[in-house]
Amino acid sequence: MSYHYNSDGCLDEVDDADHHVTKYGHEAGLCPTSMAIDGHMVWIARFDKVDRVTELDLADVGTYKFSYSVDPSGAATLVDIKDPGNNVLRLTCDRLGCRSERVASGNAPLAFR
């Protein structure tokens, strides 16, 4: 295995023992924003101005969308994650951790089972 990093210190490429190459994309200093294996895109992430993921595109699955509620300090207290079938998983977070609940059902669940 060999690991290659870009000038910002972010992982850029991994060459594994089976000669597969995993490449990571970077945008505006974020580490990483995409991943491709042997030239095939696996995922692409988009972030808001405070580096929280807002969308995650998974190859052959679709786009997951994230929305946040925050407290006065900017910490996320609630995260809604909508899958490509319009199912919503809600994470409610506090200083003790996060709890999850399904809050909306759309088409056949892709990931929230």
C-alpha positions as CSV (number, residue, x, y, z in Angstrom):
1,M,0.0,0.0,0.0
2,S,1.2,3.5,-0.7
3,Y,-0.4,6.8,0.4
4,H,0.0,10.1,-1.3
5,Y,-0.9,13.5,0.3
6,N,-1.4,16.9,-1.3
7,S,0.3,20.1,-0.3
8,D,-2.4,20.8,2.3
9,G,-1.7,17.5,4.0
10,C,-4.9,15.8,2.8
11,L,-4.9,12.2,1.6
12,D,-4.9,12.4,-2.2
13,E,-4.4,8.9,-3.4
14,V,-4.1,5.3,-2.1
15,D,-2.5,2.5,-4.2
16,D,-3.4,-0.9,-2.7
17,A,-1.8,-4.3,-2.9
18,D,-4.2,-5.4,-5.6
19,H,-3.2,-2.4,-7.8
20,H,-6.5,-0.5,-7.3
21,V,-6.1,3.3,-7.1
22,T,-8.4,5.3,-4.8
23,K,-8.3,9.0,-5.5
24,Y,-9.8,11.7,-3.2
25,G,-11.0,15.1,-4.4
26,H,-10.6,18.3,-2.5
27,E,-12.3,21.6,-2.8
28,A,-11.6,24.8,-0.9
29,G,-9.3,23.1,1.6
30,L,-11.9,20.5,2.6
31,C,-10.6,17.0,3.2
32,P,-12.0,15.1,1.2
33,T,-14.9,16.1,-0.9
34,S,-15.1,13.1,-3.3
35,M,-13.7,9.6,-3.8
36,A,-13.2,7.5,-6.9
37,I,-11.8,4.0,-7.2
38,D,-10.1,3.0,-10.4
39,G,-11.6,6.0,-12.1
40,H,-15.2,5.3,-11.0
41,M,-16.8,7.9,-8.8
42,V,-18.0,6.5,-5.5
43,W,-19.2,9.6,-3.7
44,I,-19.2,13.4,-3.7
45,A,-19.9,15.6,-0.7
46,R,-21.0,19.2,-0.5
47,F,-20.5,21.3,2.7
48,D,-21.8,24.5,4.2
49,K,-19.7,27.5,5.2
50,V,-18.9,25.8,8.6
51,D,-17.9,22.5,7.1
52,R,-21.1,20.5,7.8
53,V,-22.1,18.1,5.0
54,T,-25.2,19.3,3.2
55,E,-25.4,16.7,0.4
56,L,-23.8,13.3,-0.1
57,D,-24.1,11.8,-3.6
58,L,-23.6,8.1,-3.6
59,A,-23.0,6.4,-7.0
60,D,-25.8,4.1,-8.0
61,V,-27.9,5.2,-5.0
62,G,-28.6,8.9,-5.1
63,T,-28.4,12.0,-3.0
64,Y,-28.7,12.3,0.7
65,K,-29.6,15.8,2.0
66,F,-28.7,17.1,5.5
67,S,-30.2,20.0,7.3
68,Y,-29.2,21.3,10.7
69,S,-30.6,23.2,13.7
70,V,-28.0,24.7,16.0
71,D,-27.8,26.1,19.5
72,P,-26.4,29.6,20.2
73,S,-22.8,28.3,20.2
74,G,-23.3,26.8,16.7
75,A,-23.4,23.2,17.9
76,A,-25.8,21.0,16.0
77,T,-28.8,20.0,18.1
78,L,-30.9,18.4,15.4
79,V,-29.9,16.9,12.1
80,D,-32.4,15.7,9.5
81,I,-31.1,13.4,6.8
82,K,-33.3,12.8,3.8
83,D,-32.5,9.8,1.6
84,P,-33.1,9.5,-2.1
85,G,-36.5,7.9,-1.4
86,N,-37.6,10.9,0.8
87,N,-37.3,9.0,4.0
88,V,-36.1,11.2,6.9
89,L,-33.9,10.2,9.8
90,R,-33.7,12.7,12.6
91,L,-30.7,12.9,14.9
92,T,-31.3,14.8,18.1
93,C,-28.0,15.7,19.8
94,D,-27.0,17.1,23.2
95,R,-23.8,16.9,25.3
96,L,-24.6,13.3,26.1
97,G,-24.8,12.1,22.5
98,C,-27.3,11.7,19.7
99,R,-30.6,9.8,19.4
100,S,-32.2,8.8,16.1
101,E,-35.8,8.5,15.0
102,R,-37.5,8.1,11.7
103,V,-39.7,11.1,11.1
104,A,-41.0,10.7,7.6
105,S,-41.4,7.8,5.2
106,G,-41.3,8.2,1.5
107,N,-40.6,5.6,-1.1
108,A,-39.0,2.2,-0.3
109,P,-36.2,2.9,2.2
110,L,-32.8,2.8,0.8
111,A,-30.7,3.1,3.9
112,F,-32.8,3.8,7.0
113,R,-33.9,0.4,8.0
